[in-house]
């Protein structure tokens, strides 16, 4: 196989990976869903090899679990596992935010601020844009932390928490917008301590809101 052909296979595998990841994160493939390889090859328009490569990547990232030798299923993350995961993020992500405050470009922060402010002002913000800005915030912090290994760990943890049963997640849209803007404000001010505190508070508020939601106490933060 020459380099051009190999490169084409890798691109097709990444296309399949991105399509499958989006299906999982958007909820089109819910936790517990059985992966139908043949159907996916038809939907994505590639051969089985790129789809199998993509499925292996998602399995290695913990988003898919193997139930039988030839059966993969979207992972169902239980509540205990979710909180364990979130606890690790509370240790790592505030540090990433602190580091990023000294490195991130002001223009990059302001561009994301404008997107979030527009969402907060909208009566019916698009869910896809809400998720995109959330992903962009955490990605921007991770990439600007100056520690690629730290970002890889956080990114893996975030991907896994995103497959947590959506019915267990309270709607806290406006609270999230406000918390994200607080984080961005600290980044723009290059205040490492404030960025660390803002990220920790954000993750702690997420944790508390889920506990309230699961126990039937407190407001959902809508």
JOZIPE-V979495 format. One line per field, one symbol per residue. ss: DSSP state (H for helix, E for strand, - for the rest). phi: phi as a letter, one per 30 degrees, with the letter a starting at -180 (. if undefined). A space follows every 50 residues. Layout:
ss=???
phi=???
This chain:
ss=--HHHHHHHHHHHHHHHHHHHHHHH--------E--HHHHHHHH---HHH HHHHHHHHHH---EEEEE--EEEE----HHHHHHHHHHHHHHHHHHHHHH -----HHHHHHHHHHHHHHHH-----HHHHHHHHHHHHHHHHH----HHH HHHHHHHHHHH----HHH----HHHHHHHHHHHHHHHH---HHHHHHHHH HHHHHHHHHHHHHHH-------
phi=.dddddddddddddddddddddddddjdcdejdddcedddddddibdddd dddddddddddidbbccbecbcbddccddddddddddddddcdedddddd ecbddeddddddeddddddddddbdddddddddddddddedddcdibedd ddddddddedddcdeddccddbedddeddddddddddddhcddddddddd deddddeddddeddciciddid
